[in-house]
Amino acid sequence: MCKILLVLSSPRGEASHSTRVARELVGSLTANDPGADVMVRDLAAEPLPHLDGGLLAALGTEAAARTPQQAEAVAQSDGLVAELFAADTIVIASAMINFAPTSTLKTWFDHLLRAGVTFRYDESGPRGLVKGKKAYLVVAQGGVYSQGPAKPFDFQVPYLRHVLGFMGITDVEVIAIEGIAFGPEMAEKAVQAALERVSSMPALVAA
């Protein structure tokens, strides 16, 4: 049985282009596995708390020495990490806001990036501990950033690739929905191109 973690982050909810294509992608991937286990983490509907001094202190305190409040704060982070490790495939729907991912998606990664849990350092440098997973990035962008003069201003895809790779997830495929700010016709054309690509992807094989 395939286990997929679908992460949504657009503040536009179901009207979001990235959400629409990401949901279609999950459907395509699980077409041959009706019993697939799909966990949905909607960061816009249920935003996570940003890291603050209290949570950072809790994460840096040994479990046995944590206060009840600290233990509760860390438990949420532990749950997010467990979701990530349990998934075989991660599908991330990311809307570009001011050249970068939404703050809600950044906060999700802040909870996941934990030394000794999802990565560690050794004599050769950082080592990702989240292995054997495939990630799909469904990114919606108002302009065209995959090429041309705006490419240097894309802090969305490079960041997402970097943090996933830092945790050990290096098999990453990007599905871009570009130019959606150039009018409804252009936006729909970009969405349809992304959906056509999604429909051509092979379904996952049930374990």
KEZAVO-940738 format. One record per atom (N, C-alpha, C): x, y, z. Coordinates in steps of 0.1 Angstrom, whole numbers, padded with zeros to 4 digits, always signed. Layout:
XYZ...
END
This chain:
+0008-0012+0000+0000+0000+0000+0009+0012+0000+0006+0021-0010+0014+0034-0011+0011+0043+0001+0020+0050+0006+0018+0060+0016+0023+0074+0011+0014+0083+0009+0017+0096+0003+0013+0107+0013+0023+0116+0015+0020+0128+0023+0018+0140+0013+0006+0145+0013+0003+0157+0005+0003+0169+0014+0012+0179+0010+0013+0191+0018+0008+0203+0010-0002+0209+0015-0008+0221+0008-0004+0234+0015-0002+0244+0008+0003+0257+0015-0003+0270+0009-0011+0269-0001-0016+0281-0007-0027+0288+0002-0026+0301+0004-0037+0307+0012-0050+0308+0004-0050+0304-0009-0062+0305-0017-0070+0292-0016-0066+0282-0008-0074+0270-0006-0076+0262-0019-0088+0258-0021-0092+0249-0032-0092+0257-0045-0091+0270-0044-0090+0279-0056-0076+0280-0062-0067+0274-0054-0053+0275-0057-0049+0266-0069-0041+0271-0078-0036+0263-0089-0027+0251-0085-0019+0254-0075-0009+0244-0070-0017+0233-0063-0027+0237-0056-0035+0227-0049-0043+0218-0059-0049+0224-0069-0056+0217-0079-0047+0206-0086-0035+0210-0090-0026+0201-0097-0021+0191-0088-0018+0195-0076-0012+0185-0066-0022+0174-0063-0035+0178-0061-0045+0168-0059-0047+0158-0071-0046+0164-0083-0047+0155-0095-0035+0146-0095-0023+0151-0091-0011+0143-0091-0012+0131-0082-0018+0134-0070-0020+0123-0060-0029+0112-0066-0040+0117-0073-0049+0108-0079-0043+0099-0090-0034+0106-0097-0027+0098-0108-0018+0088-0102-0010+0092-0092-0001+0083-0086-0007+0071-0079-0019+0073-0074-0026+0062-0067-0036+0055-0075-0036+0057-0088-0047+0052-0097-0048+0036-0096-0037+0030-0094-0037+0015-0094-0037+0010-0079-0039+0019-0070-0039+0014-0056-0050+0021-0048-0062+0016-0050-0074+0023-0043-0072+0023-0028-0064+0015-0022-0062+0014-0008-0050+0023-0003-0045+0031-0012-0034+0040-0008-0037+0049+0004-0027+0051+0012-0029+0059+0024-0024+0073+0021-0033+0082+0020-0029+0096+0017-0032+0105+0029-0021+0110+0034-0022+0120+0046-0021+0134+0040-0031+0142+0043-0031+0156+0039-0027+0165+0050-0017+0174+0048-0013+0184+0058-0016+0197+0051-0027+0204+0055-0030+0217+0049-0025+0228+0058-0014+0234+0054-0007+0244+0063-0014+0257+0062-0023+0260+0052-0030+0272+0052-0042+0271+0061-0049+0260+0061-0061+0258+0069-0057+0256+0084-0046+0250+0086-0042+0247+0100-0027+0251+0101-0024+0264+0101-0010+0268+0102-0003+0264+0115+0010+0260+0113+0018+0256+0125+0023+0268+0132+0026+0267+0145+0033+0278+0152+0047+0281+0147+0050+0293+0145+0064+0297+0141+0073+0294+0153+0085+0291+0149+0095+0288+0160+0097+0301+0168+0096+0299+0181+0099+0310+0191+0109+0305+0201+0112+0314+0210+0122+0311+0220+0118+0299+0229+0105+0297+0232+0101+0286+0240+0102+0273+0233+0099+0272+0220+0100+0260+0213+0115+0256+0211+0123+0266+0207+0137+0264+0205+0143+0258+0218+0139+0264+0229+0145+0259+0242+0140+0245+0245+0128+0242+0242+0122+0229+0244+0130+0218+0235+0132+0222+0223+0139+0213+0214+0154+0210+0219+0159+0220+0225+0173+0219+0230+0174+0213+0244+0163+0209+0250+0163+0203+0263+0161+0188+0263+0168+0181+0271+0166+0166+0271+0151+0163+0274+0146+0152+0268+0132+0149+0270+0128+0148+0285+0136+0141+0293+0133+0139+0307+0133+0152+0315+0139+0163+0310+0140+0175+0317+0130+0186+0313+0122+0182+0302+0112+0192+0297+0100+0194+0306+0095+0206+0306+0083+0209+0314+0071+0203+0306+0060+0202+0312+0048+0197+0304+0045+0206+0292+0047+0219+0293+0044+0228+0282+0055+0226+0271+0067+0223+0275+0078+0220+0265+0075+0207+0258+0071+0197+0266+0068+0184+0260+0057+0185+0250+0047+0193+0253+0036+0194+0243+0040+0201+0231+0049+0211+0232+0054+0218+0220+0062+0209+0211+0070+0201+0217+0079+0192+0210+0071+0181+0204+0060+0176+0210+0052+0165+0205+0046+0169+0192+0043+0181+0189+0037+0185+0176+0048+0184+0166+0060+0189+0169+0071+0187+0159+0074+0173+0157+0074+0164+0167+0077+0150+0166+0066+0144+0157+0054+0148+0158+0043+0142+0149+0045+0146+0135+0050+0158+0132+0053+0162+0118+0064+0153+0112+0075+0151+0120+0086+0143+0116+0081+0129+0113+0073+0123+0122+0068+0110+0120+0060+0109+0107+0052+0119+0104+0045+0119+0091+0054+0118+0079+0065+0125+0080+0075+0125+0069+0081+0112+0068+0086+0106+0079+0093+0093+0078+0083+0082+0074+0070+0083+0077+0061+0073+0073+0057+0073+0059+0059+0084+0052+0055+0085+0038+0065+0079+0029+0060+0073+0018+0069+0068+0007+0072+0079-0003+0061+0087-0005+0061+0098-0015+0056+0111-0008+0063+0122-0011+0058+0135-0006+0054+0144-0018+0042+0149-0018+0038+0158-0028+0036+0172-0021+0043+0182-0025+0042+0195-0019+0037+0205-0029+0026+0211-0026+0020+0222-0034+0024+0235-0028+0032+0242-0036+0038+0255-0032+0034+0267-0041+0027+0276-0035+0025+0289-0042+0036+0299-0039+0041+0305-0050+0052+0315-0048+0046+0328-0043+0051+0333-0032+0047+0346-0026+0059+0354-0025+0060+0365-0032+0072+0374-0032+0085+0366-0034+0085+0359-0044+0097+0351-0049+0100+0339-0041+0092+0336-0031+0096+0325-0022+0084+0316-0018+0086+0305-0011+0075+0298-0006+0067+0306+0005+0055+0302+0007+0047+0308+0018+0054+0306+0031+0051+0315+0041+0057+0314+0054+0052+0301+0061+0040+0297+0058+0035+0285+0064+0043+0272+0060+0047+0272+0047+0055+0261+0043+0069+0261+0049+0074+0273+0049+0088+0275+0056+0087+0270+0070+0076+0273+0077+0075+0269+0091+0074+0254+0092+0067+0248+0083+0067+0233+0083+0081+0227+0082+0089+0233+0074+0103+0228+0073+0111+0231+0085+0108+0243+0092+0115+0246+0104+0112+0236+0115+0100+0230+0115+0097+0220+0125+0104+0206+0121+0107+0204+0108+0112+0192+0104+0127+0191+0105+0134+0202+0102+0148+0203+0102+0154+0203+0116+0157+0191+0121+0162+0189+0135+0174+0180+0135+0185+0186+0140+0198+0179+0141+0196+0166+0149+0201+0155+0144+0200+0142+0151+0188+0135+0148+0178+0141+0141+0165+0135+0138+0163+0133+0123+0164+0145+0116+0163+0144+0101+0176+0147+0094+0186+0151+0102+0199+0152+0096+0209+0152+0108+0222+0150+0104+0232+0150+0114+0245+0155+0108+0255+0158+0116+0268+0162+0111+0278+0152+0115+0287+0149+0105+0298+0140+0109+0311+0147+0103+0322+0140+0103+0334+0146+0099+0334+0151+0084+0325+0146+0076+0324+0150+0062+0314+0161+0060+0307+0165+0071+0297+0175+0069+0283+0170+0072+0272+0177+0067+0258+0173+0070+0255+0160+0063+0246+0152+0069+0241+0140+0063+0226+0139+0065+0218+0138+0055+0204+0136+0056+0200+0122+0061+0190+0122+0070+0186+0109+0076+0173+0104+0071+0166+0112+0062+0153+0108+0056+0156+0102+0042+0157+0089+0041+0162+0082+0029+0150+0075+0022+0153+0072+0009+0144+0063+0002+0131+0069-0002+0130+0082-0003+0117+0088-0006+0117+0096-0019+0106+0097-0025+0104+0105-0037+0096+0117-0034+0100+0129-0039+0092+0141-0037+0088+0148-0050+0076+0153-0050+0071+0161-0061+0069+0175-0056+0073+0185-0064+0071+0199-0061+0061+0204-0071+0049+0208-0067+0040+0214-0076+0040+0229-0073+0047+0237-0081+0049+0251-0078+0041+0260-0087+0034+0270-0082+0026+0279-0089+0033+0293-0088+0036+0299-0100+0043+0312-0100+0036+0322-0109+0036+0334-0105+0029+0344-0113+0036+0347-0126+0050+0347-0125+0058+0350-0137+0064+0337-0142+0074+0338-0151+0081+0327-0156+0095+0327-0150+0098+0317-0142+0111+0317-0135+0120+0306-0138+0115+0296-0146+0123+0285-0150+0135+0289-0160+0133+0300-0167+0143+0305-0176+0140+0320-0178+0150+0326-0185+0148+0340-0188+0153+0350-0177+0150+0362-0178+0155+0373-0169+0151+0371-0155+0139+0365-0152+0134+0364-0139+0140+0352-0131+0147+0343-0138+0152+0331-0131+0160+0334-0119+0169+0344-0118+0177+0346-0106+0168+0350-0094+0156+0354-0097+0147+0358-0086+0138+0347-0080+0141+0334-0085+0133+0323-0080+0140+0318-0067+0135+0321-0056+0140+0316-0043+0131+0305-0037+0122+0301-0046+0112+0291-0042+0117+0277-0044+0119+0273-0057+0123+0260-0061+0137+0256-0055+0147+0265-0057+0160+0262-0051+0160+0260-0036+0152+0268-0029+0151+0265-0014+0145+0252-0011+0134+0249-0018+0127+0236-0015+0136+0224-0018+0143+0225-0030+0152+0214-0033+0163+0213-0023+0168+0224-0018+0179+0224-0008+0175+0218+0005+0164+0222+0011+0160+0217+0024+0156+0202+0023+0150+0198+0012+0146+0184+0011+0159+0176+0010+0169+0181+0001+0181+0174+0000+0189+0173+0013+0188+0184+0021+0196+0185+0033+0191+0174+0043+0178+0170+0042+0173+0159+0050+0174+0145+0043+0180+0145+0031+0182+0132+0025+0173+0129+0013+0164+0138+0010+0154+0135-0001+0159+0142-0013+0166+0134-0022+0172+0140-0033+0165+0137-0046+0156+0127-0046+0148+0123-0058+0136+0133-0058+0138+0144-0065+0128+0155-0065+0124+0158-0079+0111+0159-0082+0106+0162-0095+0097+0175-0094+0100+0184-0103+0093+0197-0102+0082+0198-0113+0070+0202-0109+0059+0204-0119+0056+0219-0117+0060+0227-0127+0058+0242-0126+0045+0247-0133+0038+0256-0127+0026+0262-0133+0030+0277-0134+0035+0281-0145+0042+0294-0146+0033+0304-0154+0035+0317-0150+0028+0328-0158+0014+0330-0154+0009+0326-0143-0005+0327-0139-0010+0341-0137+0000+0350-0135-0004+0364-0133-0006+0372-0147-0004+0365-0158-0006+0371-0171-0020+0370-0176-0030+0367-0168-0043+0367-0172-0049+0353-0171-0063+0352-0170-0070+0340-0169-0067+0329-0180-0066+0334-0192-0063+0325-0203-0049+0318-0202-0039+0327-0198-0026+0322-0196-0025+0312-0184-0032+0316-0174-0032+0308-0162-0038+0294-0165-0049+0294-0172-0056+0281-0175-0047+0272-0184-0040+0279-0193-0031+0272-0202-0020+0265-0195-0015+0273-0185-0004+0267-0177-0008+0256-0168-0021+0257-0163-0026+0246-0154-0028+0234-0163-0034+0235-0175-0036+0224-0184-0023+0217-0188-0013+0225-0190+0000+0219-0194+0005+0210-0182+0003+0215-0170+0008+0208-0158-0001+0195-0156-0014+0196-0159-0022+0185-0157-0019+0174-0168-0016+0178-0180-0012+0169-0190+0001+0161-0186+0010+0168-0180+0022+0162-0175+0019+0152-0164+0010+0156-0155+0006+0147-0144+0000+0134-0149-0009+0136-0160-0016+0124-0165-0007+0114-0171+0005+0118-0175+0014+0109-0182+0023+0102-0172+0022+0106-0159+0031+0100-0149+0026+0086-0146+0035+0076-0144+0031+0063-0140+0026+0062-0126+0016+0054-0124+0011+0052-0110+0021+0045-0101+0020+0047-0089+0029+0040-0079+0025+0026-0078+0034+0017-0076+0032+0003-0074+0029+0000-0059+0018-0006-0056+0014-0008-0042+0024-0018-0036+0028-0015-0024+0038-0024-0017+0031-0036-0011
END
